[in-house]
Amino acid sequence: MRWARYDHKGKISYGIVDGDTIKEVNGIPWENPEKTGNTVSVNDIKWLPPVIPPTFYAAGLNYAEHVIKTAKRIGKEPNIPEKPDIGYRAVNAMIGHEENVVIPKDAGEQVHYEGEIVAVIGKKAKHLSKEDALSCVFGYTIGNDISERDWQKGDRTMWRGKNTDTFKPMGPWIETDVGDLDKLTTTVKVNGETTIEFPTNNMIFDIPTYISAMTRYLTLYPGDVIWMGAEGASPNMKAGDVCEIEITNIGVLRNTFVAEE
C-alpha cells in the first residue's frame, strides 16, 4: 500500500494512492486511520514529504564505492566503516516530490545528489535484535541527500552542506509492501540519462543491523526516518537539471534544480 501526504486546496491530508487517484483518510497511516470517502486526482495535489519525522536519522557512508570515491575526491585514503554510525539531518531541508531544489547564490560547483532508500518507523522500538529489527518498520520511501561539498568539507558540523533549505527531497509516498530488500535496484537519472544503478541493499551495514545498533542506545518513535546512504559519485548538478531516483517497488522521486533568485 502506498501512503501519500499531500496538499489539496490548502488542506494537508494523508491518503492511499490508487493509480492516479488518492483516497483521503483521517489520521496517520500507522495509527489505523479511517477512510473519509473523499478522493482526489494526483494531478490536483501538491506532493509533500510523506512524513515530517520526530527525528531524522542518516546512515551516511554506508556503501563501499561511495566511501572510496569520496576519499579519492578529497585526496585521502578510504576509511571503510567498521561499525554502523548514525548521523542526523534537519527537517527544515525537507521538500516533496516535484518540488524544486534551490541552489544558493554562493554555492560552489560541487552540488551533488545521493539517492537513498529510507526506512519509516511505525512502532516505538528499543533493544531490538537484528532478527526482529524490521518489525518496527512501517514502510519505505526515497530520499535525495543533496550536498554542497565545499561547505560539507569546510563547516565542522556540515550544517550548510547537508541541511540548506530544499536539500532533502523525500517521497513520493511510503510503500508498505516492497518485498525482498535484496531484489531492489536504485537507479538515478539526470535529464533522462542514467548516471548510476546499483543493488539497493548492497550496503556495508544493512537496515536490520542499523536498527539493532541504534535501539541499543536510543528509542525509535513512529514517524522517525532512517536514510540509508548512497552508492557511487554524482556529477555536479546545475540549475535546470532534473534528477530522478527510482527504487524498485517503491517509485520515482523527481526534483528539478533551480538557481536562487
Wavefront OBJ file of the C-alpha trace (Angstrom):
o trace
v 0.000 0.000 0.000
v 1.183 3.497 -0.852
v 0.565 6.282 1.647
v 0.928 9.868 0.454
v 0.910 13.153 2.319
v -0.335 15.991 0.157
v -1.807 19.465 -0.051
v -5.147 19.878 -1.810
v -6.545 23.392 -1.894
v -4.678 24.308 1.271
v -5.697 21.212 3.232
v -2.912 18.800 4.234
v -4.015 15.178 4.341
v -2.823 11.598 4.182
v -4.274 9.270 1.623
v -3.901 5.917 -0.116
v -2.525 6.154 -3.658
v -4.547 4.080 -6.131
v -3.268 4.711 -9.633
v -3.997 8.338 -10.495
v -6.315 8.760 -7.511
v -5.696 9.339 -3.814
v -8.270 8.129 -1.271
v -8.257 10.522 1.675
v -8.049 9.279 5.258
v -8.468 10.833 8.673
v -5.396 10.229 10.795
v -1.842 8.988 10.386
v -1.020 5.828 8.386
v 0.489 3.869 11.296
v -2.393 4.746 13.649
v -5.262 2.931 11.877
v -6.753 5.919 10.042
v -10.296 5.854 8.670
v -11.196 6.458 5.028
v -13.258 9.606 4.543
v -14.773 8.599 1.216
v -13.185 11.614 -0.472
v -10.904 11.141 -3.463
v -8.645 13.483 -5.389
v -6.639 13.224 -8.600
v -2.850 13.197 -8.277
v -2.908 15.961 -10.890
v -4.699 18.276 -8.464
v -2.407 17.986 -5.445
v 0.980 19.152 -4.262
v 3.113 16.265 -3.064
v 4.551 16.805 0.405
v 7.265 14.853 2.214
v 5.360 11.706 3.239
v 6.251 12.349 6.883
v 7.855 15.125 8.907
v 9.833 12.960 11.317
v 10.270 13.479 15.054
v 13.922 12.558 14.440
v 15.693 12.496 11.083
v 18.481 9.888 11.076
v 21.041 9.342 8.305
v 23.428 6.434 7.909
v 25.845 8.437 5.789
v 28.839 6.477 4.468
v 27.220 3.061 4.033
v 28.268 1.937 0.541
v 31.884 0.943 -0.156
v 32.151 2.548 -3.606
v 30.804 5.828 -2.264
v 33.404 5.803 0.535
v 36.197 5.090 -1.946
v 35.148 7.773 -4.442
v 34.608 10.347 -1.703
v 38.099 9.705 -0.329
v 39.633 9.934 -3.805
v 37.903 13.257 -4.440
v 39.432 14.859 -1.335
v 42.813 13.131 -1.700
v 42.614 10.776 1.267
v 42.811 7.026 1.770
v 39.353 5.420 2.002
v 38.264 4.558 5.521
v 35.589 1.846 5.318
v 33.403 1.990 8.460
v 33.919 -0.879 10.888
v 30.592 -0.346 12.671
v 27.291 1.370 11.890
v 27.479 5.068 12.747
v 24.326 7.163 12.637
v 24.069 10.862 11.953
v 21.292 13.434 11.950
v 19.752 15.803 9.439
v 17.389 18.780 9.781
v 13.687 18.739 8.871
v 13.867 22.332 7.567
v 15.617 20.939 4.482
v 12.768 18.587 3.525
v 10.718 19.024 0.366
v 8.429 16.693 -1.558
v 8.272 15.019 -4.944
v 8.314 17.504 -7.864
v 9.423 20.429 -5.667
v 12.497 22.429 -6.695
v 15.933 22.094 -5.144
v 17.238 25.652 -4.795
v 20.985 26.126 -5.303
v 22.100 29.116 -3.180
v 23.785 32.022 -4.957
v 27.096 31.485 -3.158
v 27.216 27.698 -3.562
v 30.186 26.166 -5.319
v 30.077 23.884 -8.345
v 30.056 20.653 -6.354
v 26.347 20.288 -5.615
v 25.643 16.558 -5.653
v 22.715 14.160 -5.376
v 22.670 10.971 -3.284
v 19.848 8.512 -3.991
v 18.817 6.639 -0.848
v 16.242 4.185 0.418
v 14.540 5.485 3.563
v 13.069 3.316 6.321
v 9.998 4.835 8.004
v 9.408 3.712 11.571
v 5.863 2.742 12.563
v 6.261 1.428 16.128
v 8.104 2.546 19.237
v 11.245 0.432 19.433
v 14.070 -0.191 21.895
v 16.552 -3.048 22.301
v 15.632 -4.853 19.073
v 17.721 -7.772 17.887
v 18.860 -7.837 14.280
v 16.364 -10.643 13.653
v 13.451 -8.547 14.978
v 14.652 -5.146 13.742
v 12.338 -4.825 10.753
v 9.288 -5.340 12.977
v 9.292 -1.611 13.729
v 9.460 -0.521 10.069
v 6.158 0.731 8.654
v 7.397 1.098 5.105
v 9.941 2.677 2.795
v 10.309 5.827 0.745
v 13.043 7.528 -1.302
v 15.402 10.316 -0.277
v 17.793 12.551 -2.189
v 20.572 13.692 0.145
v 21.705 16.853 -1.656
v 25.169 18.002 -0.607
v 27.245 21.106 -1.293
v 30.708 19.536 -0.987
v 32.775 22.684 -0.385
v 30.568 23.590 2.573
v 30.442 19.974 3.737
v 34.243 19.889 3.869
v 34.707 23.344 5.353
v 31.998 23.534 8.027
v 32.711 21.451 11.112
v 29.082 20.414 11.593
v 28.078 20.220 7.889
v 25.152 22.493 8.771
v 25.035 24.165 5.347
v 26.453 21.398 3.212
v 23.712 18.965 4.202
v 20.875 21.000 5.714
v 20.318 24.022 3.478
v 16.619 24.577 2.694
v 15.344 22.199 -0.057
v 18.401 19.924 0.198
v 16.415 16.892 1.398
v 13.744 15.823 -1.105
v 11.776 12.780 0.094
v 8.866 10.859 -1.393
v 6.749 10.496 -3.320
v 4.985 8.233 -0.805
v 5.556 5.486 1.771
v 5.356 1.975 0.301
v 4.460 -0.712 2.862
v 4.980 -3.711 0.580
v 8.411 -3.571 -1.057
v 9.091 -7.305 -0.850
v 12.613 -8.700 -0.604
v 15.097 -5.889 0.033
v 17.808 -7.890 -1.743
v 15.846 -7.678 -5.001
v 15.606 -3.885 -5.095
v 17.605 -1.724 -7.504
v 18.293 2.005 -7.204
v 18.570 3.928 -10.482
v 19.434 7.620 -10.736
v 18.814 9.632 -13.890
v 19.849 13.204 -14.648
v 17.931 14.812 -17.513
v 16.721 11.377 -18.568
v 20.179 9.758 -18.722
v 21.108 7.026 -16.212
v 24.107 8.130 -14.158
v 24.237 5.235 -11.702
v 22.436 1.984 -10.968
v 23.156 -0.299 -8.024
v 21.606 -3.011 -5.830
v 19.791 -1.040 -3.137
v 20.685 -3.473 -0.377
v 24.404 -3.626 -1.272
v 25.211 -1.775 1.950
v 28.166 -2.093 4.275
v 25.633 -2.443 7.108
v 22.033 -3.290 6.239
v 18.855 -1.824 7.719
v 18.374 -4.503 10.438
v 21.977 -4.022 11.583
v 21.483 -0.273 11.875
v 18.172 -0.516 13.703
v 19.533 -3.082 16.148
v 22.605 -0.950 16.881
v 20.572 2.246 17.203
v 17.904 0.832 19.514
v 20.538 -0.396 21.928
v 21.048 3.234 22.948
v 18.054 5.237 21.737
v 14.324 4.812 21.277
v 12.848 4.948 17.805
v 9.386 6.505 17.567
v 6.628 6.270 14.943
v 7.389 8.663 12.109
v 11.160 8.612 12.556
v 13.054 8.103 9.315
v 16.426 6.471 8.652
v 18.149 7.422 5.393
v 20.441 4.531 4.490
v 23.192 6.127 2.408
v 24.038 6.096 -1.302
v 26.392 4.401 -3.720
v 28.853 5.955 -6.154
v 29.520 9.582 -7.055
v 27.370 12.341 -8.514
v 28.071 14.751 -11.358
v 27.968 18.443 -10.494
v 24.315 19.449 -10.581
v 23.359 22.796 -12.068
v 20.244 24.891 -12.494
v 17.855 23.257 -14.942
v 18.929 19.680 -14.194
v 16.181 17.186 -13.378
v 17.131 14.362 -11.003
v 15.034 11.193 -10.849
v 15.678 8.474 -8.278
v 13.839 5.207 -8.819
v 13.841 2.278 -6.409
v 12.197 -0.998 -7.408
v 8.713 -1.496 -5.914
v 8.733 1.951 -4.305
v 8.508 4.545 -7.073
v 10.273 7.574 -8.521
v 11.317 10.746 -6.695
v 11.773 13.618 -9.147
v 13.101 17.124 -8.453
v 14.396 19.989 -10.590
v 17.422 22.052 -9.567
v 16.993 25.826 -9.853
v 19.182 28.840 -9.061
v 18.327 31.034 -6.097
v 16.768 34.279 -7.297
l 1 2 3 4 5 6 7 8 9 10 11 12 13 14 15 16 17 18 19 20 21 22 23 24 25 26 27 28 29 30 31 32 33 34 35 36 37 38 39 40 41 42 43 44 45 46 47 48 49 50 51 52 53 54 55 56 57 58 59 60 61 62 63 64 65 66 67 68 69 70 71 72 73 74 75 76 77 78 79 80 81 82 83 84 85 86 87 88 89 90 91 92 93 94 95 96 97 98 99 100 101 102 103 104 105 106 107 108 109 110 111 112 113 114 115 116 117 118 119 120 121 122 123 124 125 126 127 128 129 130 131 132 133 134 135 136 137 138 139 140 141 142 143 144 145 146 147 148 149 150 151 152 153 154 155 156 157 158 159 160 161 162 163 164 165 166 167 168 169 170 171 172 173 174 175 176 177 178 179 180 181 182 183 184 185 186 187 188 189 190 191 192 193 194 195 196 197 198 199 200 201 202 203 204 205 206 207 208 209 210 211 212 213 214 215 216 217 218 219 220 221 222 223 224 225 226 227 228 229 230 231 232 233 234 235 236 237 238 239 240 241 242 243 244 245 246 247 248 249 250 251 252 253 254 255 256 257 258 259 260 261
